[in-house]
Each structure stands twice: as C-alpha cells, then as structure tokens.
Amino acid sequence: LGGTGDISKKQLWHKPVNPQSIGTGVIIDGYLYIPDTQPSTIRCIEMATGEVKWQERAGSYWGSIVMAEGRAYVTDQSGSTLVFKPNPEKLDVIAKNNLDEHSNSTPAISNGQVFIRTFENLWCIESK
C-alpha cells in the first residue's frame, strides 16, 4: 500500500515456485494460513520473512479459509470441513466434519451458523 514507481524493488520476499492454490488464505497475527489444491495441504507462512512454518497434508481445497470466533474453517473437495486454531507452530485441528458430498465452496458464517454448499445441497449447521 502506498507504493509508487517500481514497487518490485520493495518486496519483502518472493517464492518463485508455489503449490497450486485456488482458494485464498487468511492472515492472523502476522502469519498466512493458506489452502492448496496440489499437493493437498494447508501451509502456514510467516509474513515478515516468507518462511514456511509448517505444511500439512489435509485435503484438496478449492475453497478459501474463513475465520470466526478464533477458529479457521475450510472445506475440501470431498465435503470435509476442517476446523483449526491458527497456530504458527503446528496444524492445531479442533474438528473435521464430513458431509459425504463433493464441494468446491468456501464456508459462509453468519449469526453462529455455518453455511456450506455442496454439489447436491446447501447445508446450514449450528450448535444447539
């Protein structure tokens, strides 16, 4: 932000080869958590240095990661939603919930409800 002229000379770091990523990640406390389609992983990258803090095989993701109440949500192509706590030390899984339907979507969160679109249905999930 606020750059002028040739801003490529002001970049902090550059990764010439990256895994294929369709969905977007989230930045929390200086770390980027990003889902990858290939090689079916989630990565944590330190924003200041570009260092990959961890990369864990988790699922093939086309959707993006969303945050709500301190938890990250991402749904893979098999319809499993991974819920994890952002942690630069490790993939800190809270839950993995499977809908047994294919999905390429990003969960949407509103008023304590999680909405997930699959190829067959639109799901609304909430706690009692």
N, CA, C and O atoms as CSV, one atom per row, in Angstrom:
chain,resi,resn,atom,element,x,y,z
A,1,LEU,N,N,0.836,-1.190,0.000
A,1,LEU,CA,C,0.000,0.000,0.000
A,1,LEU,C,C,0.873,1.243,0.000
A,1,LEU,O,O,1.897,1.302,0.681
A,2,GLY,N,N,0.467,2.194,-0.745
A,2,GLY,CA,C,1.190,3.452,-0.777
A,2,GLY,C,C,2.440,3.430,-1.636
A,2,GLY,O,O,3.174,4.418,-1.667
A,3,GLY,N,N,2.707,2.334,-2.336
A,3,GLY,CA,C,3.894,2.252,-3.172
A,3,GLY,C,C,3.750,3.073,-4.438
A,3,GLY,O,O,2.645,3.265,-4.946
A,4,THR,N,N,4.869,3.555,-4.942
A,4,THR,CA,C,4.889,4.279,-6.205
A,4,THR,C,C,6.068,3.787,-7.030
A,4,THR,O,O,7.017,3.221,-6.487
A,5,GLY,N,N,6.009,4.002,-8.338
A,5,GLY,CA,C,7.110,3.585,-9.204
A,5,GLY,C,C,7.214,2.074,-9.273
A,5,GLY,O,O,6.201,1.377,-9.233
A,6,ASP,N,N,8.424,1.569,-9.375
A,6,ASP,CA,C,8.680,0.126,-9.473
A,6,ASP,C,C,8.638,-0.483,-8.069
A,6,ASP,O,O,9.646,-0.511,-7.362
A,7,ILE,N,N,7.463,-0.967,-7.682
A,7,ILE,CA,C,7.306,-1.494,-6.321
A,7,ILE,C,C,7.939,-2.874,-6.146
A,7,ILE,O,O,8.026,-3.364,-5.020
A,8,SER,N,N,8.385,-3.514,-7.235
A,8,SER,CA,C,9.020,-4.831,-7.105
A,8,SER,C,C,10.326,-4.745,-6.321
A,8,SER,O,O,10.783,-5.752,-5.780
A,9,LYS,N,N,10.921,-3.588,-6.252
A,9,LYS,CA,C,12.169,-3.419,-5.512
A,9,LYS,C,C,11.930,-3.296,-4.000
A,9,LYS,O,O,12.881,-3.268,-3.219
A,10,LYS,N,N,10.662,-3.224,-3.596
A,10,LYS,CA,C,10.323,-3.064,-2.187
A,10,LYS,C,C,9.723,-4.327,-1.579
A,10,LYS,O,O,9.259,-4.294,-0.439
A,11,GLN,N,N,9.722,-5.443,-2.314
A,11,GLN,CA,C,9.106,-6.655,-1.789
A,11,GLN,C,C,9.965,-7.246,-0.667
A,11,GLN,O,O,11.193,-7.181,-0.705
A,12,LEU,N,N,9.297,-7.817,0.320
A,12,LEU,CA,C,9.985,-8.432,1.446
A,12,LEU,C,C,10.584,-9.781,1.075
A,12,LEU,O,O,11.700,-10.105,1.481
A,13,TRP,N,N,9.849,-10.555,0.312
A,13,TRP,CA,C,10.298,-11.888,-0.090
A,13,TRP,C,C,9.539,-12.330,-1.323
A,13,TRP,O,O,8.516,-11.744,-1.676
A,14,HIS,N,N,10.042,-13.365,-1.976
A,14,HIS,CA,C,9.439,-13.878,-3.200
A,14,HIS,C,C,9.634,-15.384,-3.248
A,14,HIS,O,O,10.729,-15.883,-2.988
A,15,LYS,N,N,8.580,-16.103,-3.577
A,15,LYS,CA,C,8.636,-17.553,-3.750
A,15,LYS,C,C,8.403,-17.839,-5.228
A,15,LYS,O,O,7.259,-17.776,-5.678
A,16,PRO,N,N,9.437,-18.150,-5.998
A,16,PRO,CA,C,9.255,-18.358,-7.434
A,16,PRO,C,C,8.415,-19.588,-7.775
A,16,PRO,O,O,7.745,-19.600,-8.807
A,17,VAL,N,N,8.436,-20.610,-6.942
A,17,VAL,CA,C,7.643,-21.808,-7.187
A,17,VAL,C,C,6.739,-22.027,-5.974
A,17,VAL,O,O,7.216,-22.185,-4.850
A,18,ASN,N,N,5.436,-22.034,-6.219
A,18,ASN,CA,C,4.461,-22.246,-5.155
A,18,ASN,C,C,3.536,-23.389,-5.529
A,18,ASN,O,O,3.324,-23.649,-6.713
A,19,PRO,N,N,2.981,-24.080,-4.534
A,19,PRO,CA,C,1.966,-25.084,-4.842
A,19,PRO,C,C,0.750,-24.418,-5.487
A,19,PRO,O,O,0.548,-23.211,-5.347
A,20,GLN,N,N,-0.055,-25.210,-6.191
A,20,GLN,CA,C,-1.265,-24.679,-6.811
A,20,GLN,C,C,-2.278,-24.355,-5.726
A,20,GLN,O,O,-2.608,-25.208,-4.902
A,21,SER,N,N,-2.768,-23.131,-5.727
A,21,SER,CA,C,-3.753,-22.693,-4.747
A,21,SER,C,C,-4.864,-21.953,-5.461
A,21,SER,O,O,-4.607,-20.991,-6.185
A,22,ILE,N,N,-6.096,-22.391,-5.265
A,22,ILE,CA,C,-7.253,-21.728,-5.861
A,22,ILE,C,C,-7.908,-20.831,-4.819
A,22,ILE,O,O,-8.181,-19.661,-5.090
A,23,GLY,N,N,-8.162,-21.370,-3.628
A,23,GLY,CA,C,-8.757,-20.604,-2.541
A,23,GLY,C,C,-7.742,-19.653,-1.921
A,23,GLY,O,O,-6.533,-19.820,-2.083
A,24,THR,N,N,-8.246,-18.671,-1.222
A,24,THR,CA,C,-7.366,-17.722,-0.552
A,24,THR,C,C,-7.212,-18.082,0.914
A,24,THR,O,O,-8.039,-18.785,1.495
A,25,GLY,N,N,-6.154,-17.591,1.483
A,25,GLY,CA,C,-5.883,-17.819,2.890
A,25,GLY,C,C,-6.305,-16.634,3.736
A,25,GLY,O,O,-6.930,-15.688,3.256
A,26,VAL,N,N,-5.948,-16.710,5.002
A,26,VAL,CA,C,-6.207,-15.611,5.932
A,26,VAL,C,C,-4.899,-15.264,6.635
A,26,VAL,O,O,-4.045,-16.124,6.848
A,27,ILE,N,N,-4.759,-13.986,6.993
A,27,ILE,CA,C,-3.590,-13.536,7.736
A,27,ILE,C,C,-4.035,-13.255,9.163
A,27,ILE,O,O,-4.921,-12.434,9.401
A,28,ILE,N,N,-3.407,-13.948,10.108
A,28,ILE,CA,C,-3.708,-13.797,11.531
A,28,ILE,C,C,-2.394,-13.582,12.262
A,28,ILE,O,O,-1.493,-14.417,12.183
A,29,ASP,N,N,-2.281,-12.475,12.970
A,29,ASP,CA,C,-1.103,-12.171,13.798
A,29,ASP,C,C,0.215,-12.357,13.050
A,29,ASP,O,O,1.179,-12.884,13.605
A,30,GLY,N,N,0.255,-11.923,11.786
A,30,GLY,CA,C,1.495,-11.960,11.024
A,30,GLY,C,C,1.795,-13.274,10.329
A,30,GLY,O,O,2.892,-13.456,9.801
A,31,TYR,N,N,0.843,-14.191,10.319
A,31,TYR,CA,C,1.023,-15.482,9.642
A,31,TYR,C,C,-0.094,-15.698,8.638
A,31,TYR,O,O,-1.260,-15.420,8.918
A,32,LEU,N,N,0.276,-16.202,7.454
A,32,LEU,CA,C,-0.681,-16.531,6.411
A,32,LEU,C,C,-0.977,-18.026,6.477
A,32,LEU,O,O,-0.065,-18.851,6.415
A,33,TYR,N,N,-2.249,-18.364,6.603
A,33,TYR,CA,C,-2.703,-19.751,6.561
A,33,TYR,C,C,-3.400,-19.919,5.226
A,33,TYR,O,O,-4.402,-19.256,4.961
A,34,ILE,N,N,-2.874,-20.814,4.368
A,34,ILE,CA,C,-3.371,-20.908,3.002
A,34,ILE,C,C,-3.616,-22.364,2.604
A,34,ILE,O,O,-2.786,-23.231,2.876
A,35,PRO,N,N,-4.766,-22.634,1.953
A,35,PRO,CA,C,-5.052,-23.991,1.480
A,35,PRO,C,C,-4.489,-24.199,0.074
A,35,PRO,O,O,-4.465,-23.273,-0.736
A,36,ASP,N,N,-4.044,-25.407,-0.202
A,36,ASP,CA,C,-3.508,-25.738,-1.517
A,36,ASP,C,C,-4.329,-26.842,-2.163
A,36,ASP,O,O,-4.758,-27.785,-1.498
A,37,THR,N,N,-4.542,-26.712,-3.468
A,37,THR,CA,C,-5.214,-27.757,-4.226
A,37,THR,C,C,-4.241,-28.911,-4.454
A,37,THR,O,O,-4.576,-30.071,-4.214
A,38,GLN,N,N,-3.066,-28.595,-4.906
A,38,GLN,CA,C,-1.998,-29.572,-5.087
A,38,GLN,C,C,-0.780,-29.015,-4.392
A,38,GLN,O,O,-0.356,-27.916,-4.748
A,39,PRO,N,N,-0.207,-29.667,-3.463
A,39,PRO,CA,C,-0.260,-31.085,-3.128
A,39,PRO,C,C,-1.239,-31.437,-2.005
A,39,PRO,O,O,-0.923,-32.287,-1.173
A,40,SER,N,N,-2.394,-30.821,-1.959
A,40,SER,CA,C,-3.435,-31.150,-0.961
A,40,SER,C,C,-2.964,-30.876,0.466
A,40,SER,O,O,-2.979,-31.761,1.322
A,41,THR,N,N,-2.550,-29.646,0.701
A,41,THR,CA,C,-2.015,-29.265,2.013
A,41,THR,C,C,-2.595,-27.939,2.483
A,41,THR,O,O,-3.254,-27.217,1.736
A,42,ILE,N,N,-2.324,-27.650,3.741
A,42,ILE,CA,C,-2.512,-26.319,4.311
A,42,ILE,C,C,-1.132,-25.881,4.783
A,42,ILE,O,O,-0.398,-26.656,5.396
A,43,ARG,N,N,-0.784,-24.619,4.489
A,43,ARG,CA,C,0.522,-24.090,4.893
A,43,ARG,C,C,0.351,-22.905,5.821
A,43,ARG,O,O,-0.649,-22.189,5.776
A,44,CYS,N,N,1.355,-22.718,6.665
A,44,CYS,CA,C,1.469,-21.520,7.494
A,44,CYS,C,C,2.763,-20.831,7.103
A,44,CYS,O,O,3.844,-21.414,7.191
A,45,ILE,N,N,2.642,-19.567,6.666
A,45,ILE,CA,C,3.794,-18.808,6.198
A,45,ILE,C,C,3.945,-17.563,7.062
A,45,ILE,O,O,2.977,-16.835,7.286
A,46,GLU,N,N,5.155,-17.321,7.546
A,46,GLU,CA,C,5.432,-16.097,8.300
A,46,GLU,C,C,5.505,-14.945,7.309
A,46,GLU,O,O,6.342,-14.948,6.406
A,47,MET,N,N,4.630,-13.962,7.478
A,47,MET,CA,C,4.520,-12.876,6.508
A,47,MET,C,C,5.781,-12.015,6.438
A,47,MET,O,O,6.129,-11.547,5.354
A,48,ALA,N,N,6.461,-11.796,7.526
A,48,ALA,CA,C,7.628,-10.913,7.535
A,48,ALA,C,C,8.806,-11.492,6.749
A,48,ALA,O,O,9.603,-10.741,6.188
A,49,THR,N,N,8.922,-12.839,6.705
A,49,THR,CA,C,10.094,-13.466,6.115
A,49,THR,C,C,9.788,-14.372,4.923
A,49,THR,O,O,10.679,-14.648,4.120
A,50,GLY,N,N,8.542,-14.840,4.792
A,50,GLY,CA,C,8.193,-15.802,3.758
A,50,GLY,C,C,8.514,-17.231,4.143
A,50,GLY,O,O,8.307,-18.148,3.348
A,51,GLU,N,N,9.016,-17.433,5.354
A,51,GLU,CA,C,9.362,-18.779,5.813
A,51,GLU,C,C,8.102,-19.618,6.016
A,51,GLU,O,O,7.151,-19.186,6.668
A,52,VAL,N,N,8.111,-20.825,5.446
A,52,VAL,CA,C,7.015,-21.765,5.670
A,52,VAL,C,C,7.234,-22.378,7.047
A,52,VAL,O,O,8.202,-23.107,7.263
A,53,LYS,N,N,6.333,-22.080,7.973
A,53,LYS,CA,C,6.461,-22.583,9.347
A,53,LYS,C,C,6.035,-24.043,9.434
A,53,LYS,O,O,6.640,-24.829,10.163
A,54,TRP,N,N,4.997,-24.402,8.690
A,54,TRP,CA,C,4.580,-25.800,8.586
A,54,TRP,C,C,3.728,-25.980,7.344
A,54,TRP,O,O,3.141,-25.031,6.825
A,55,GLN,N,N,3.674,-27.211,6.883
A,55,GLN,CA,C,2.845,-27.598,5.745
A,55,GLN,C,C,2.353,-29.001,6.040
A,55,GLN,O,O,3.150,-29.924,6.207
A,56,GLU,N,N,1.035,-29.161,6.105
A,56,GLU,CA,C,0.444,-30.451,6.474
A,56,GLU,C,C,-0.526,-30.927,5.403
A,56,GLU,O,O,-1.334,-30.153,4.889
A,57,ARG,N,N,-0.436,-32.207,5.075
A,57,ARG,CA,C,-1.389,-32.813,4.144
A,57,ARG,C,C,-2.742,-32.865,4.847
A,57,ARG,O,O,-2.856,-33.391,5.953
A,58,ALA,N,N,-3.764,-32.314,4.194
A,58,ALA,CA,C,-5.058,-32.229,4.876
A,58,ALA,C,C,-6.229,-32.528,3.942
A,58,ALA,O,O,-7.213,-33.111,4.399
A,59,GLY,N,N,-6.179,-32.169,2.689
A,59,GLY,CA,C,-7.276,-32.361,1.748
A,59,GLY,C,C,-7.049,-31.485,0.538
A,59,GLY,O,O,-6.202,-30.593,0.569
A,60,SER,N,N,-7.794,-31.724,-0.528
A,60,SER,CA,C,-7.677,-30.914,-1.739
A,60,SER,C,C,-8.687,-29.773,-1.663
A,60,SER,O,O,-9.896,-30.005,-1.695
A,61,TYR,N,N,-8.190,-28.548,-1.563
A,61,TYR,CA,C,-9.043,-27.386,-1.299
A,61,TYR,C,C,-9.171,-26.481,-2.520
A,61,TYR,O,O,-8.170,-26.040,-3.086
A,62,TRP,N,N,-10.415,-26.208,-2.921
A,62,TRP,CA,C,-10.700,-25.183,-3.915
A,62,TRP,C,C,-11.266,-23.948,-3.227
A,62,TRP,O,O,-11.155,-22.843,-3.758
A,63,GLY,N,N,-11.865,-24.115,-2.066
A,63,GLY,CA,C,-12.447,-23.006,-1.322
A,63,GLY,C,C,-11.392,-22.275,-0.503
A,63,GLY,O,O,-10.238,-22.697,-0.420
A,64,SER,N,N,-11.813,-21.182,0.091
A,64,SER,CA,C,-10.940,-20.346,0.912
A,64,SER,C,C,-11.120,-20.656,2.389
A,64,SER,O,O,-12.113,-21.256,2.801
A,65,ILE,N,N,-10.141,-20.233,3.175
A,65,ILE,CA,C,-10.230,-20.338,4.630
A,65,ILE,C,C,-10.983,-19.115,5.145
A,65,ILE,O,O,-10.724,-17.995,4.706
A,66,VAL,N,N,-11.910,-19.325,6.071
A,66,VAL,CA,C,-12.607,-18.223,6.727
A,66,VAL,C,C,-12.398,-18.344,8.232
A,66,VAL,O,O,-12.155,-19.433,8.751
A,67,MET,N,N,-12.497,-17.214,8.923
A,67,MET,CA,C,-12.292,-17.167,10.375
A,67,MET,C,C,-13.561,-16.720,11.076
A,67,MET,O,O,-14.283,-15.854,10.583
A,68,ALA,N,N,-13.827,-17.323,12.238
A,68,ALA,CA,C,-14.926,-16.902,13.101
A,68,ALA,C,C,-14.624,-17.356,14.523
A,68,ALA,O,O,-14.295,-18.517,14.765
A,69,GLU,N,N,-14.742,-16.430,15.447
A,69,GLU,CA,C,-14.566,-16.716,16.872
A,69,GLU,C,C,-13.277,-17.476,17.173
A,69,GLU,O,O,-13.268,-18.412,17.972
A,70,GLY,N,N,-12.180,-17.058,16.517
A,70,GLY,CA,C,-10.873,-17.645,16.784
A,70,GLY,C,C,-10.615,-18.987,16.131
A,70,GLY,O,O,-9.608,-19.635,16.417
A,71,ARG,N,N,-11.514,-19.409,15.257
A,71,ARG,CA,C,-11.354,-20.691,14.571
A,71,ARG,C,C,-11.333,-20.464,13.058
A,71,ARG,O,O,-12.011,-19.579,12.534
A,72,ALA,N,N,-10.535,-21.288,12.372
A,72,ALA,CA,C,-10.467,-21.252,10.911
A,72,ALA,C,C,-11.263,-22.427,10.362
A,72,ALA,O,O,-11.228,-23.524,10.919
A,73,TYR,N,N,-11.979,-22.195,9.270
A,73,TYR,CA,C,-12.811,-23.206,8.624
A,73,TYR,C,C,-12.419,-23.296,7.159
A,73,TYR,O,O,-12.252,-22.271,6.497
A,74,VAL,N,N,-12.271,-24.521,6.643
A,74,VAL,CA,C,-12.017,-24.725,5.224
A,74,VAL,C,C,-12.598,-26.081,4.829
A,74,VAL,O,O,-12.414,-27.074,5.532
A,75,THR,N,N,-13.302,-26.112,3.696
A,75,THR,CA,C,-13.959,-27.331,3.220
A,75,THR,C,C,-13.189,-27.881,2.027
A,75,THR,O,O,-12.866,-27.140,1.099
A,76,ASP,N,N,-12.893,-29.184,2.050
A,76,ASP,CA,C,-12.172,-29.789,0.934
A,76,ASP,C,C,-13.141,-30.330,-0.116
A,76,ASP,O,O,-14.356,-30.289,0.077
A,77,GLN,N,N,-12.608,-30.833,-1.215
A,77,GLN,CA,C,-13.440,-31.273,-2.327
A,77,GLN,C,C,-14.270,-32.509,-2.003
A,77,GLN,O,O,-15.241,-32.792,-2.705
A,78,SER,N,N,-13.916,-33.250,-0.961
A,78,SER,CA,C,-14.716,-34.421,-0.582
A,78,SER,C,C,-15.862,-34.043,0.355
A,78,SER,O,O,-16.652,-34.904,0.742
A,79,GLY,N,N,-15.959,-32.763,0.725
A,79,GLY,CA,C,-17.038,-32.305,1.597
A,79,GLY,C,C,-16.697,-32.326,3.069
A,79,GLY,O,O,-17.587,-32.192,3.909
A,80,SER,N,N,-15.417,-32.493,3.405
A,80,SER,CA,C,-14.993,-32.457,4.810
A,80,SER,C,C,-14.566,-31.041,5.163
A,80,SER,O,O,-13.760,-30.429,4.462
A,81,THR,N,N,-15.115,-30.529,6.259
A,81,THR,CA,C,-14.723,-29.202,6.732
A,81,THR,C,C,-13.763,-29.362,7.889
A,81,THR,O,O,-14.083,-29.977,8.906
A,82,LEU,N,N,-12.579,-28.796,7.716
A,82,LEU,CA,C,-11.553,-28.814,8.745
A,82,LEU,C,C,-11.695,-27.536,9.568
A,82,LEU,O,O,-11.762,-26.437,9.018
A,83,VAL,N,N,-11.741,-27.692,10.875
A,83,VAL,CA,C,-11.799,-26.559,11.795
A,83,VAL,C,C,-10.485,-26.591,12.582
A,83,VAL,O,O,-10.157,-27.591,13.220
A,84,PHE,N,N,-9.738,-25.477,12.528
A,84,PHE,CA,C,-8.465,-25.462,13.246
A,84,PHE,C,C,-8.219,-24.111,13.897
A,84,PHE,O,O,-8.762,-23.085,13.485
A,85,LYS,N,N,-7.390,-24.144,14.920
A,85,LYS,CA,C,-6.994,-22.921,15.618
A,85,LYS,C,C,-5.711,-22.414,14.956
A,85,LYS,O,O,-4.743,-23.167,14.851
A,86,PRO,N,N,-5.680,-21.159,14.509
A,86,PRO,CA,C,-4.452,-20.631,13.918
A,86,PRO,C,C,-3.295,-20.736,14.920
A,86,PRO,O,O,-3.371,-20.212,16.032
A,87,ASN,N,N,-2.232,-21.418,14.505
A,87,ASN,CA,C,-1.084,-21.663,15.373
A,87,ASN,C,C,0.150,-21.763,14.481
A,87,ASN,O,O,0.224,-22.670,13.652
A,88,PRO,N,N,1.116,-20.865,14.622
A,88,PRO,CA,C,2.295,-20.910,13.761
A,88,PRO,C,C,3.216,-22.098,14.036
A,88,PRO,O,O,4.145,-22.341,13.265
A,89,GLU,N,N,2.982,-22.832,15.105
A,89,GLU,CA,C,3.837,-23.970,15.452
A,89,GLU,C,C,3.383,-25.278,14.802
A,89,GLU,O,O,4.211,-26.142,14.513
A,90,LYS,N,N,2.060,-25.433,14.566
A,90,LYS,CA,C,1.543,-26.696,14.033
A,90,LYS,C,C,0.116,-26.508,13.538
A,90,LYS,O,O,-0.540,-25.517,13.861
A,91,LEU,N,N,-0.359,-27.475,12.746
A,91,LEU,CA,C,-1.772,-27.503,12.370
A,91,LEU,C,C,-2.529,-28.010,13.591
A,91,LEU,O,O,-2.450,-29.190,13.933
A,92,ASP,N,N,-3.256,-27.122,14.240
A,92,ASP,CA,C,-3.936,-27.391,15.504
A,92,ASP,C,C,-5.414,-27.676,15.230
A,92,ASP,O,O,-6.257,-26.785,15.333
A,93,VAL,N,N,-5.719,-28.936,14.880
A,93,VAL,CA,C,-7.063,-29.334,14.463
A,93,VAL,C,C,-8.002,-29.393,15.660
A,93,VAL,O,O,-7.699,-30.014,16.679
A,94,ILE,N,N,-9.144,-28.735,15.516
A,94,ILE,CA,C,-10.209,-28.780,16.523
A,94,ILE,C,C,-11.210,-29.867,16.143
A,94,ILE,O,O,-11.644,-30.642,16.996
A,95,ALA,N,N,-11.578,-29.923,14.858
A,95,ALA,CA,C,-12.564,-30.913,14.394
A,95,ALA,C,C,-12.439,-31.087,12.891
A,95,ALA,O,O,-11.910,-30.226,12.189
A,96,LYS,N,N,-12.940,-32.223,12.414
A,96,LYS,CA,C,-13.092,-32.452,10.981
A,96,LYS,C,C,-14.461,-33.085,10.802
A,96,LYS,O,O,-14.745,-34.153,11.345
A,97,ASN,N,N,-15.308,-32.405,10.027
A,97,ASN,CA,C,-16.691,-32.834,9.847
A,97,ASN,C,C,-16.941,-33.141,8.380
A,97,ASN,O,O,-16.652,-32.325,7.505
A,98,ASN,N,N,-17.484,-34.336,8.118
A,98,ASN,CA,C,-17.681,-34.782,6.751
A,98,ASN,C,C,-19.160,-34.785,6.385
A,98,ASN,O,O,-19.988,-35.325,7.119
A,99,LEU,N,N,-19.485,-34.180,5.246
A,99,LEU,CA,C,-20.859,-34.173,4.742
A,99,LEU,C,C,-21.095,-35.264,3.707
A,99,LEU,O,O,-22.227,-35.437,3.257
A,100,ASP,N,N,-20.056,-36.008,3.314
A,100,ASP,CA,C,-20.158,-37.076,2.320
A,100,ASP,C,C,-20.745,-36.607,0.998
A,100,ASP,O,O,-21.453,-37.360,0.329
A,101,GLU,N,N,-20.452,-35.362,0.615
A,101,GLU,CA,C,-20.864,-34.804,-0.669
A,101,GLU,C,C,-19.721,-33.932,-1.182
A,101,GLU,O,O,-19.048,-33.261,-0.399
A,102,HIS,N,N,-19.505,-33.942,-2.482
A,102,HIS,CA,C,-18.427,-33.140,-3.059
A,102,HIS,C,C,-18.742,-31.645,-2.955
A,102,HIS,O,O,-19.898,-31.227,-3.036
A,103,SER,N,N,-17.677,-30.851,-2.773
A,103,SER,CA,C,-17.828,-29.405,-2.636
A,103,SER,C,C,-16.572,-28.698,-3.131
A,103,SER,O,O,-15.459,-29.183,-2.928
A,104,ASN,N,N,-16.752,-27.570,-3.771
A,104,ASN,CA,C,-15.644,-26.689,-4.143
A,104,ASN,C,C,-15.832,-25.322,-3.491
A,104,ASN,O,O,-15.234,-24.339,-3.929
A,105,SER,N,N,-16.651,-25.253,-2.457
A,105,SER,CA,C,-17.063,-23.952,-1.927
A,105,SER,C,C,-16.299,-23.543,-0.671
A,105,SER,O,O,-15.566,-24.323,-0.063
A,106,THR,N,N,-16.508,-22.298,-0.324
A,106,THR,CA,C,-15.980,-21.714,0.905
A,106,THR,C,C,-17.117,-21.628,1.917
A,106,THR,O,O,-18.203,-21.160,1.575
A,107,PRO,N,N,-16.895,-22.071,3.158
A,107,PRO,CA,C,-17.956,-21.911,4.162
A,107,PRO,C,C,-18.297,-20.428,4.357
A,107,PRO,O,O,-17.424,-19.563,4.286
A,108,ALA,N,N,-19.560,-20.160,4.599
A,108,ALA,CA,C,-20.015,-18.807,4.927
A,108,ALA,C,C,-20.544,-18.859,6.360
A,108,ALA,O,O,-21.236,-19.805,6.733
A,109,ILE,N,N,-20.223,-17.855,7.152
A,109,ILE,CA,C,-20.594,-17.858,8.566
A,109,ILE,C,C,-21.402,-16.610,8.875
A,109,ILE,O,O,-21.018,-15.495,8.520
A,110,SER,N,N,-22.555,-16.822,9.559
A,110,SER,CA,C,-23.426,-15.707,9.905
A,110,SER,C,C,-24.240,-16.054,11.147
A,110,SER,O,O,-24.884,-17.101,11.200
A,111,ASN,N,N,-24.210,-15.181,12.136
A,111,ASN,CA,C,-25.023,-15.327,13.348
A,111,ASN,C,C,-24.927,-16.715,13.974
A,111,ASN,O,O,-25.941,-17.301,14.352
A,112,GLY,N,N,-23.702,-17.242,14.084
A,112,GLY,CA,C,-23.496,-18.537,14.718
A,112,GLY,C,C,-23.826,-19.725,13.845
A,112,GLY,O,O,-23.790,-20.859,14.323
A,113,GLN,N,N,-24.145,-19.508,12.586
A,113,GLN,CA,C,-24.456,-20.593,11.660
A,113,GLN,C,C,-23.359,-20.690,10.601
A,113,GLN,O,O,-22.797,-19.682,10.173
A,114,VAL,N,N,-23.066,-21.929,10.187
A,114,VAL,CA,C,-22.098,-22.176,9.120
A,114,VAL,C,C,-22.884,-22.716,7.922
A,114,VAL,O,O,-23.612,-23.702,8.039
A,115,PHE,N,N,-22.728,-22.058,6.770
A,115,PHE,CA,C,-23.392,-22.479,5.543
A,115,PHE,C,C,-22.344,-23.076,4.609
A,115,PHE,O,O,-21.300,-22.472,4.359
A,116,ILE,N,N,-22.640,-24.282,4.093
A,116,ILE,CA,C,-21.726,-24.961,3.178
A,116,ILE,C,C,-22.524,-25.453,1.978
A,116,ILE,O,O,-23.510,-26.175,2.124
A,117,ARG,N,N,-22.083,-25.052,0.792
A,117,ARG,CA,C,-22.723,-25.505,-0.439
A,117,ARG,C,C,-21.944,-26.701,-0.964
A,117,ARG,O,O,-20.727,-26.640,-1.142
A,118,THR,N,N,-22.665,-27.789,-1.210
A,118,THR,CA,C,-22.072,-28.959,-1.844
A,118,THR,C,C,-22.635,-29.062,-3.257
A,118,THR,O,O,-23.410,-28.201,-3.676
A,119,PHE,N,N,-22.260,-30.095,-3.993
A,119,PHE,CA,C,-22.788,-30.269,-5.340
A,119,PHE,C,C,-24.275,-30.592,-5.316
A,119,PHE,O,O,-24.970,-30.381,-6.309
A,120,GLU,N,N,-24.772,-31.105,-4.187
A,120,GLU,CA,C,-26.166,-31.549,-4.091
A,120,GLU,C,C,-27.050,-30.671,-3.200
A,120,GLU,O,O,-28.251,-30.568,-3.448
A,121,ASN,N,N,-26.486,-30.041,-2.177
A,121,ASN,CA,C,-27.290,-29.359,-1.158
A,121,ASN,C,C,-26.628,-28.085,-0.658
A,121,ASN,O,O,-25.446,-27.837,-0.898
A,122,LEU,N,N,-27.418,-27.293,0.037
A,122,LEU,CA,C,-26.901,-26.176,0.825
A,122,LEU,C,C,-27.157,-26.538,2.274
A,122,LEU,O,O,-28.307,-26.709,2.680
A,123,TRP,N,N,-26.104,-26.655,3.053
A,123,TRP,CA,C,-26.184,-27.064,4.454
A,123,TRP,C,C,-26.111,-25.837,5.363
A,123,TRP,O,O,-25.360,-24.898,5.098
A,124,CYS,N,N,-26.898,-25.858,6.431
A,124,CYS,CA,C,-26.809,-24.867,7.490
A,124,CYS,C,C,-26.544,-25.627,8.773
A,124,CYS,O,O,-27.339,-26.484,9.159
A,125,ILE,N,N,-25.444,-25.329,9.440
A,125,ILE,CA,C,-25.028,-26.050,10.644
A,125,ILE,C,C,-24.922,-25.029,11.776
A,125,ILE,O,O,-24.321,-23.966,11.620
A,126,GLU,N,N,-25.524,-25.379,12.927
A,126,GLU,CA,C,-25.404,-24.517,14.097
A,126,GLU,C,C,-25.449,-25.385,15.353
A,126,GLU,O,O,-25.955,-26.506,15.324
A,127,SER,N,N,-24.924,-24.864,16.436
A,127,SER,CA,C,-24.999,-25.608,17.703
A,127,SER,C,C,-26.316,-25.315,18.388
A,127,SER,O,O,-26.952,-24.290,18.140
A,128,LYS,N,N,-26.711,-26.220,19.245
A,128,LYS,CA,C,-27.982,-26.049,19.961
A,128,LYS,C,C,-27.825,-25.065,21.090
A,128,LYS,O,O,-28.787,-24.790,21.807
